Amino acid sequence: MRRSSGGSCNSSVRSPWRAAVHHAAARRGAGGGPHRRGRLGSGAVTPILFLSGAGLRTWIWDDVRAALEVETRVAGRPGADAGLDEYADAALRTAEGWASFRVVAHSIGGVVASALVARAPERVSGVVAVCASVPEVGSSFIGALPVPQRYVMGLVTRVLGTRPPDSAIRKGLAARLEPELASRIVADFAPESKALYRDRVPERRFPASSTYILTERDSEYPAALQERYAARLGGDVVRLATGHLPMLEDPARLTEVIGRQ
C-alpha cells in the first residue's frame, strides 16, 4: 500500500456520535441534482458515481463535480427501511447506461461501495474512498468501529435512531465549516435506515486502481481507524489536512486527487 507524504492526526475518539460517523439521508434534488457533466465533460472518459456519507445531500459535491472533466452522478437513496442490498441497487440504477464507472465513496458510503463492487465487479473500474468506512468481509459499519465505540453506536442507533442531535452535528461533523455552511448541513440532515449500519458486507474484491483519502484533522474518524480501512481497500493512500468533509473544506484539493486517479 503506497502512501503520500503528510502530517499526523489526532487519533483520540470523542462522543459516540462523533466517534462513529454521521447519519441520515442524502435526498435527491437538494442542490444541483444527481446528474451533472463537468465543465469539460466527455462521454469518452470514465464517468464517476458519488456515494455520499450518511445525512449528506447531493449539493455537498457541487464544487467537486463542477470542476471534474467527466460526467458525474450522485447515487440515489432507497427508502427508510432499506437494507444494504437496496442501497447497492439504488446506486446501480443511478449508474444506468454506464458500461463502467469509477466510484467515489465518502464515510458510510464505503459500506455501499463494498456491496456495489460485490454486485457489479465488472463495471466498477476504480474506487476512491474519502475518509470512508471499509469493513472486513462479513462485518458491518458498526462492526468495523473500535471498541467501545462499536457497542455505544449499536446502542445509540437502536434506541435513538440514526440522526444525532443538531448540537452534535455542528460540533462534530460540521465543526471545521463556516457557520452558514454548518447550519445548512444541520438543517438538511435526515436519518438513514438502521440496516445500513448493521448489514454485513459481502465478499468483494476492490479494483487494483483504488485510492484511500485519509483526512488528518478528522474528529469523526481518527487516523488510526482510517489507516485500517485503507489497508482493507488497498492501493494508494493520500493524506489531506482537513476534517471529515473535505469536499466542502478543500474542494479544489479533493478534486485534484480524484481527477488524477
N, C-alpha and C positions, 0 to 999 in steps of 0.2 A: 504494500500500500504506500504510494508516494505522497509526500506531504509538501506543501508550500511553506515558506518561512512565515512566522507570525509570532505574536506575543502570547503570554499566558493568560489564563482566565480564572476568575474566582470560582472554585468548584463547590462552594457551600450551597446547600439546598434550603430554601426558605419555607414559606407556608405551603400546606398541601395543595392549594390551588396553583401556586406559582411553581412548585417543585415538579408537578406532573405535566402540565401543559394546559393550554386554554381549550375552550369548548365552544360548541354551537354550530349554527348552520349558515353556510355561505349561500345566500339566496341570489338567484339569477336576476339580472336587470338592475342591480344596485351599483350603478356607476360604470358605464361603458359597455355593458352587456357581455355575454360569454364568448362571443366570436369577434376576432379582430385580426386584420392584416397589418403588419408593421410598416413603417414608413417606406421601406424598400422591399416589401414583401414579394416573394416569388414562390409560385407553386412548385418549382423545381427543387426547392430547398426543403429539407425535412422539417415538417411543422412541429409545434410544441404544444403539449397538453399540460396545463397547470392544475395541480391538485392542492387546494387551499387547506390551511390549518383550520381546526375546528373554530367556529364562531366568526370566521372572516369571509366577507363578501367579495364578489369579483373585483370591485374597484381597487382593492389593495394592490393589484397587479398592473394598474393602468399605466404608470410611468414606465415600468419594465417592458410591457407589451408594445407600447408605442415606439420604443427605441429599438426593439429587435427587428431584424431584417427578414423575418419569416412569418408565416401565418401562425396565429396562436388562438387557442380557445381555453376557457376555464371550465373544468368539469362540472356538470350539473350534480345536484344532490337529490337523493331519494327522500322518501317520507320519514316521518318522525320515528317510526318503529322499525326502520330498515336495518338489516344486518350488513356485515362486511361484503358479502356477495352482491347485495343490491347496490352498494356504493361502487363496486367494481363495474357492475353492469351499467350504471349511470355514466361512469367515466367513458366506457366503451361507446355508449350511444353518442356522447359528445364528440368522440373522435370518428364518427361515421363518415365514410368517404376517404379516409386516410389509409393508404396501404401500410404505411409505417409512420411512426412519430416518436419524438422524444418526450419524456415525462420530467416535469419539474415539480417536485413534491415538497410541501412545507409542513413541518411539525407532524401532526397526526395524519397528514396526507401521505406520509411514508408508509403507514399501515395499508392504506388503499393502494399505494403503488405496489406493495408486495402481492396483494390479491390480483392486481391488474397484470403484473408480469407473469404470475402463475396462469392466469386465464388466457392471455394472448402473447406468449413469448416471442412469436414470430413477427409481431407488429411493433413491439417496443424496442427501438434501436439504442436507447441510452436513457439513463436516469440521473438527474441532478437532484440530490437530496439536500434541501435547505433547512438546516437545523432540524432534521426530520427524525421521527421515531422509526427504528428498523428492528422489530422484534425477531428473536430466533424463530425458526420454523416450529409451529405448534404452540407458540406463545402469543400473547396479545399486547395491545398498547399498555394496559395496566401491568401485565406480567413482565414487561420489559423495563419497568421502573425499578430503581433500587429499593431495598428495604431500609426504613419502614414506609417510605412514600407509597410503595405498592399497596400496602394494606390500608393506609389512610385514604388514598384515592379511591380504592374499591369501596370503602365505607361511605365516603362523601358522595360519590356518584349514585350509589344505591339509595341513600337517604335523602339527599338534597337535589339530585339531578346533575345535569352536565353544564349548567350555567353558573359560574361563580358570581359573587356579589359585584356590583359596579365598582366598589372601592378596591377590590382585589384585582380586577382587570386594569384599573387605572394605575395602581401601584406596582403591578407585576408586568403583564404583557405589554401595556402601553406606556410604561414608565419613562422610556427614553424618547418619546414623541413630543412634539409641540402640543400645548394644551388643546387647541382646536381639533387637531387630528386625533388625539387621545379620546376626546369627547365623542367623536364620530365612531371610533372603534367600540366604545362602550354602548352607544345608542344602537348600533347595528348588530350587537352580539345576541345570538339566539341559540337555544340548546340543540345539541345533536342527539342522535339515537344513542341510548346506553350501550346497545350492542356493538357499536363501533369501537368502544373502549374495551369490550370483553371478548369479542370473537377472536378466535385463533387464526393466525395467518397460515396459509397452506404452503406446501413445498414449492419453492421457486428458485430460479437462478437468475440473478441480475445480469444485465448485459456487461460485457467487458468494458464498454465505453460508459463508465459511471463515475460520478464525482460527488463527494460529500462536502458541503459548505458548512464549516464549523464557525459559529458565531461566538466570539471570545468574551463578549460582555453580556451574556445571556443569563438573566436571572431565572428563566424558566427551565432551561436545560443546561446544567453545569458542563464544563468542558470534558470532564472525565466520562460523563454519560454519553456525550456526543461522540467521543472517541470510540466507545464500544459500538455505537450504532454505525460509525464509519467503517469499522473493521468488518462488520457483517455485510455491508454494502460492497466493499472492495473498491478498487480504483483509486483515483486521486483524492487528496484532501486539500481544500483551500480554506484559509482562515480569513474571516472578516472581523474587523473591530467594531461590531455592532451588537445590539440586543437581539431579541427574538423576532423582530420584524425588519429585516434588512431591506425588504422591498419598499419600505416606507422611510427608513432611516438613511439608507445609502443606495437608492435605486440605480444610480449610474455604475457603481462598482459591482453590484449584483448582476446587472445587465451585461457588463463586460465579461464576467466569469461564465454566465450562461451562454453568451454568444460565441465563446471560443471552444465550447465543448463539442 
